[in-house]
Amino acid sequence: MLPTGERIWTIFQHERNSHIKKERNRVRIVQLNYSNCNLRIKDGYVGIWGYYPYPESNKPPALLNCEIQMPVELMDKVFKPICIKLDNLQKRYGNVPIAVFGKWHSRSKCIITNRKQISILKPY
């Protein structure tokens, strides 16, 4: 159970279910595959890109990309260490699954403000 009273399985978003793009401003746990880190500052945020792994899908990958945004003031303390770890794992294993817990504020963007909101799952 979460502090909000919601049961965790009621908000879990399966990696192959794109219906999160229809529900905005909902707290969700979403599993994505790590793509890359975006160090470019835009509107006070930096971002980590991930995508839904759709192995059987004929949809273009661009439609499945999601950005996990982090306030720029967390860049050195939180963002860069996560990105270094993700980049190293990606070089070693290729696909790196991540779970993101946060409020999705647009079709494919989520803001996180805490390191505990992103978990690196075992890529092997």
Residue, then its C-alpha position, 0 to 999 in steps of 0.5 A: m500500500l502506498p502512502t496515498g492509500e492506493r494499492i501498488w498493483t492498481i497503479f502498476q503499468h505493464e511495459r507493453n500497455s501503452h494506455i498510460k498515454k491516455e491517463r495524465n496526472r496519475v501516479r504510475i509505476v512504469q517499466l521502460n528500457y533505458s535509451n539515453c540521458n539528455l543533458r540538455i536543459k529545457d524548461g529547467y529540466v534534464g531528462i532520461w529517455g526510455y521506451y516501451p519494449y514492443p517486440e511484436s509491435n509494428k509501431p515506429p519506436a518514436l511513438l513509444n518513447c518516454e522522458i523521465q524529467m528531473p529538475v536541473e538542480l538535481m543534476d550533479k547529485v542525482f541525475k549524473p550518477i544515475c546516467i553514468k550507471l545506466d550508460n555503463l550497464q547499457k554498454r555491458y548488457g544492451n537492454v537495461p530495464i528501469a522502473v519509474f514511479g511518478k506522476w505523468h504530466s503529459r503524453s509521455k513525460c514524468i517528473i521525478t524529484n528523488r533517486k528512489q523514484i527510479s529503479i534499475l532492474k536486473p538487465y541480465 
